[in-house]
Amino acid sequence: MSESSDEFQEENTDVTEPLRRAIGERYLTYALSTIMNRALPDARDGLKPVHRRILYAMSRLKLSSTGGFLKSAKISGDTMGDFHPHGDAAIYDAMARLAQDFNVRYPLVDGQGNFGNIDGDNPAAARYTEARMTSAAEALLVGLSENAVDFRPNYDGRLEEPSVLPATYPNLLANGAAGIAVGMATNIPPHNLHELIDACLHLIKAPNARDETLMEYVPGPDFPTGGVIVESPENILEAYKTGRGAMRLRAKWEIEDLGRGQWQAVVTEIPYQVQKSKLIEKLAEVIQTKKVPLLTDVRDESADDIRIVLEPRAKTVDPEVMMGLLFKHSELETRFSLNMNVLIDGLTPKVCSLKEVLRAFLDHRRDVLIRRSQHRMEKIDIRLEVLEGFIVAFLNLDRVIDIIRYDDDPKKALMIEDWALDHPRATSEKDYVSPITEDADPEVSLTEAQAEAILNMRLRSLRRLEEIELLKERDDLMKERADLEDLLEDEGLQWSKIAEQLRETRKEFGRDSTGGARRTQFAEAEEIADIPMEAMIEREPITVVLSQMGWIRAMTGHIDLARELKFKDGDGPRFIFHAETTDRLLVFASNGRFYTVSGSNLPGGRGMGEPLRLMVDLPNEAEIIDIFAHKSGEKLLVASAEGNGFVVPEDDVVAQTRTGKQVLNVKDTVAKICKRVTGDHVAVVSENAKLLVFPLEDLPEMGRGKGVRIQKYKKATGRQGTLELDGGLSDVTTFNWADGLSWEMGGGKTRTEPDMTDWKGARAGVGKRPPYGFPKNNRF
């Protein structure tokens, strides 16, 4: 029992290790897998494993650029089954992107069917589309069958796949790449292939070339959707030097003259990776929110080409100003972040400069050239061996025929025959003498491969012309082999050969080929200074109406303020005043916050307007204390119901967001008063009819806070035994001491008390009974 128990314990003993080490090892394995096999491209061929496997699977299916198409489902299925054991949807998405000419500068897949569009629509299902390789993809595969690169077993060991493609051009920079790994990412823009090859040729001539010199050949990215790069050359150079940076890319636009002074702006190219439908929506939102009042309408008239029409509000609008504001408030201008983080040798991730990436490609091309040359020499040696056998056979044709005709083992006989002797042809089997004897000791013999080739020779080849062709082929191959030997021994010849191959590629895909010309242009950014809202809005008089229930509207023109207006049932007027469309309206609420509303954004006066709470984030429990047009340079006096307040510059209360700006801090009370300062003294009256006057200079000027005590109130015991204010603040105003204090009487009359000495006291005093005739509601 004890022995079996010990065995059981021994078999079920758990292997323990620290959690930190266990998690660290496993996470590191996952991270390395993500970096090497998923997210980062190889600097040599510019491809990630999924793209490389798709192209290799298409080459095995013989989907050449001049051949027929095949269902995308078949391609993605073969890729998944043979090389990429992941979801077929992910494989198809990757293949579809290689076919999108608005995403890839030099498409590697020729798609037939719906492969998506620049509006952001998804490709059709794989069963509906067909595909084949493009000539650019075939250029990446040249030499694959000539031992140009290493092969490795696929995921289940049944087949082999290339670890990298030969790549006759720097695809990493030509088509760019983007990916997110664990703890690192990459984002490389596309470039013009002609410019890249020019830079490579210069780098071959001058291996120590400076980055500034390479920039003369590669001035910047070349995006498939065109656009205009407005980044300075210094910033682009710094990005290419360090491998990190950012570039501003703008849409390309032009002005169309409509006659009679009318015009419209037309966008013909949009920034890279911006969906046209989302861009149109953003422009429509800019119009709706009136962020750019100079723009009145946007239309998408695109067909095969991009055509977005932008209509100005008036013909007097400056086109440069309007477009500058649109660049600022929409995706007509984007910022492309450059991060050239790549697998420099297929294994090591590194943030590389432009020169390092081009050098990695050129070194790869040299390895490919050497391997292809060695492979070709091996093939030549095999062929020369066979040719030597054929030539021997033709020189001794009669003897070869005799051996084949009469010998029981012609292959062995051919191998041991002394071909230095000229054997007479046998006229019959009895005259034939087999070379297979015990005393045979030939000086010259054929190899097994040569004998096998002679036996497999067709009878039609036994003609005089064929012998001449064999001798010519042997001489040509020997000359080619000698050239290959010289090439392998001389590094200078190798770089000359690589330069020759690059020129051939440039001729095929350069700027003179279809779609090879540069699409993205360069320009200096004309910065548009911050223009005041008033300058962008046509100045027109309006009458602002705010109802008791908080509905706001703007009547056209300055109407009679006593005019009777229509309101919703149960609603009525509260605030009505004259303003202009260029005004910014300040709304002060009981929560002590100021909100800002543009006069041009108010709804028209034909209806009942819109709730003000929908235009700003005004809480439901907060009441509107006052609303008025902002005047720059003025000062405001704000106070709470408890009698605390201060003076604040009016420019400091303007809010930039919908949430407003907190100015008066109210914790256990509410804001009650907001008055523009118009004098040198303050008059405050309480709810229990006590009037106090003191100099304005006694009230501090602040930007935000609770303020100081303006007037003192007695505390009384309430019904529940709590202390309550006996009175509280009723109203505050400012006036000039020399002019006296005025207040409104009934019937539109105004009364003025010229001497306020009896009510003058220190700030935070109680005050006295107001003068005779002061309003019973204790309001000025």
Summary of the structure (lengths in Angstrom):
residues: 780
radius of gyration: 44.1
end to end distance: 104.3
largest distance: 160.4
contacts: 2408
relative contact order: 0.06
helix: 35%
strand: 23%
